[in-house]
């Protein structure tokens, strides 16, 4: 086997491990999140209490109900997709679905606060501080727990394009803020804030949903057998590059319900 072939095989094995055991990514990502946010040198234990206040409705703002709805929708959508189309099991499906809602708000807040500090410095005093940006960065990293299930399709491309283009248009019109008036006064502020927050969620939820559906679609299209195929056995179909190959004492196997890769 060539060096390229060996590297390709190893990458596929690593990718499969992350897909079938998302806790391999969650453990270090969660440790980083806790060290940055909850440790004494960070925001301390009160950081977790702030989550409790927010999700019980005791601490909110005019946009948070939308953020809350997007978070719940992304969690439920990925959780149901995982139960339907993957073989992760209840616990691992919950793990992947439960971390997806972190990444979207993390990306949105990093861009929002950095832009706000430049367009409206008088209103964003104390925002976009380096440690705060690091904190939101750990939200993004934690949301990558399901990275092994990512499958990049045109749907992901559309959500990414809208996110990038939407922010650029928002900047071009002066970055109006919802805090400066009602919907009637600053409609574009509400439109871009809400729609771009939703698209940030989609950028991380869509590739996982497509990855989970990918294996099911392969079965339906007859690209792979619905049962596991043994590589090297007579009549076996060679796996495509995005199909997982698992190590074994005698042979590796691939499974049609494992998604991943790029469309």
RANOR-V32167 format. One line per field, one symbol per residue. phi: phi as a letter, one per 40 degrees, with the letter a starting at -180 (. if undefined). psi: psi as a letter, one per 20 degrees, with the letter a starting at -180 (. if undefined). Layout:
phi: ???
psi: ???
This chain:
phi: .cdcccccccccccccccccbcccccdcccccdcccbbcdcccgdccccccccccbgcaaaccddcdcccccccccccccccccbbbcgccccccccccdcccdcccdcccccccccccbdccbcgcfcdccccdcccccccccdcdcccbcbccccccccccccccccdcccgfcbccciccccbccccdcccccccccccdbcccccccccdcccccccgcbccccbccgcdgcccccccccbbcacbacbbbcccchhbc
psi: prgggggggghhggghghghmiihhgghghgggghhhhqhicirhighhhggggijjiorahhhhgggghggghggghghgghgirkhrgghghgghiigihgghggghggghgghhhhmhhilpirkqghghgghhhggghijhkhijpooahgggghgghgghghgggghjjlqqhiirrhhgmhhggghgghhgghhghhhhghgghhhhggghhghijhqqhrqpopiqpjqppqrhipqpqqrhhqqqqpijoaqap.
